[in-house]
Amino acid sequence: MFFCYFIQQIAVKHKPQLRTPVAATAIVYFRRYFASFSYSTCDPSLLAASAVLLAIRSEEAAPASSGIAGARTIATAAKVV
């Protein structure tokens, strides 16, 4: 439950602000991963940032420079933690 809120905070603090489907998709990716694997296999905060980045790409919500979007998402996740 904490990481669902954590993903939503990443989405809210990200500039430009992400749409709700992006955050929802990221939560689904996060939950699907940990339905198959243990929390000890991967750092959940890193996976949350990766799920947001993957959701941005799958929902086609990325700005023109996708490299900057990835760096921004991970930097925002670090600030939230």
The 8 nearest C-alpha neighbors of each residue, nearest first, counted from 0:
[[1, 3, 2, 4, 5, 30, 26, 6],
 [2, 0, 4, 3, 5, 6, 7, 43],
 [1, 3, 5, 4, 0, 6, 47, 44],
 [4, 2, 6, 0, 5, 1, 26, 7],
 [3, 5, 7, 2, 1, 6, 8, 0],
 [4, 6, 2, 8, 3, 7, 1, 9],
 [7, 5, 9, 3, 8, 4, 2, 47],
 [6, 8, 4, 10, 9, 5, 22, 11],
 [9, 7, 11, 5, 10, 6, 12, 4],
 [10, 8, 6, 12, 7, 11, 76, 13],
 [9, 11, 7, 13, 8, 17, 12, 22],
 [12, 10, 8, 9, 13, 16, 7, 17],
 [13, 11, 9, 10, 8, 14, 16, 75],
 [12, 14, 10, 16, 11, 15, 9, 75],
 [15, 13, 16, 12, 17, 11, 71, 10],
 [14, 16, 13, 17, 12, 62, 11, 10],
 [17, 15, 14, 13, 11, 10, 18, 12],
 [18, 16, 10, 15, 21, 19, 11, 13],
 [17, 19, 21, 20, 16, 22, 10, 60],
 [18, 20, 22, 21, 23, 17, 10, 24],
 [21, 19, 23, 22, 18, 24, 58, 17],
 [20, 22, 24, 19, 23, 54, 18, 55],
 [23, 21, 25, 19, 24, 20, 7, 10],
 [24, 22, 20, 26, 25, 21, 19, 27],
 [23, 25, 27, 21, 26, 22, 54, 20],
 [24, 26, 50, 51, 22, 28, 54, 27],
 [27, 25, 29, 23, 24, 28, 3, 30],
 [26, 28, 24, 30, 25, 29, 31, 23],
 [29, 27, 25, 31, 26, 30, 50, 32],
 [30, 28, 26, 32, 27, 31, 50, 25],
 [29, 31, 27, 33, 32, 28, 34, 26],
 [32, 30, 34, 28, 29, 33, 27, 35],
 [31, 33, 29, 30, 34, 35, 28, 36],
 [32, 34, 36, 35, 30, 31, 37, 29],
 [33, 35, 31, 32, 36, 30, 37, 29],
 [36, 34, 33, 32, 31, 37, 30, 38],
 [37, 35, 33, 34, 32, 38, 40, 39],
 [36, 38, 39, 40, 33, 35, 34, 41],
 [37, 39, 40, 41, 33, 36, 43, 42],
 [38, 40, 37, 41, 42, 36, 43, 33],
 [41, 39, 38, 37, 36, 42, 43, 33],
 [42, 40, 39, 43, 38, 46, 45, 37],
 [41, 43, 45, 44, 46, 40, 38, 39],
 [44, 42, 46, 45, 47, 41, 38, 2],
 [45, 43, 47, 46, 42, 48, 76, 2],
 [46, 44, 48, 47, 42, 43, 49, 41],
 [45, 47, 49, 43, 44, 48, 50, 42],
 [48, 46, 44, 50, 49, 45, 43, 6],
 [47, 49, 51, 45, 50, 46, 73, 76],
 [50, 48, 46, 52, 47, 51, 53, 45],
 [49, 51, 25, 47, 53, 48, 52, 46],
 [52, 50, 25, 54, 48, 49, 53, 55],
 [51, 53, 49, 55, 54, 50, 69, 48],
 [52, 54, 50, 56, 55, 51, 49, 57],
 [55, 53, 51, 57, 25, 56, 52, 21],
 [56, 54, 52, 60, 58, 53, 57, 61],
 [55, 57, 59, 53, 54, 58, 61, 60],
 [56, 58, 54, 59, 55, 53, 60, 21],
 [57, 59, 55, 60, 56, 54, 21, 20],
 [60, 58, 56, 57, 61, 55, 54, 62],
 [59, 61, 55, 58, 56, 62, 17, 21],
 [62, 60, 55, 59, 56, 65, 63, 68],
 [61, 63, 64, 65, 60, 68, 67, 15],
 [64, 62, 65, 61, 68, 67, 66, 60],
 [63, 65, 62, 66, 67, 68, 61, 69],
 [64, 66, 68, 67, 63, 61, 62, 69],
 [67, 65, 69, 68, 64, 70, 71, 63],
 [66, 68, 70, 65, 69, 64, 71, 62],
 [69, 67, 65, 71, 66, 70, 72, 61],
 [70, 68, 72, 66, 71, 67, 52, 73],
 [69, 71, 67, 73, 72, 68, 74, 66],
 [72, 70, 74, 68, 69, 73, 75, 67],
 [73, 71, 75, 69, 74, 70, 68, 76],
 [72, 74, 76, 70, 75, 71, 48, 77],
 [75, 73, 71, 77, 76, 72, 70, 78],
 [74, 76, 78, 72, 77, 73, 71, 9],
 [77, 75, 73, 79, 74, 78, 9, 48],
 [76, 78, 74, 80, 75, 79, 73, 44],
 [77, 79, 75, 76, 80, 74, 73, 9],
 [80, 78, 76, 77, 75, 9, 8, 5],
 [79, 77, 78, 76, 44, 5, 75, 9]]
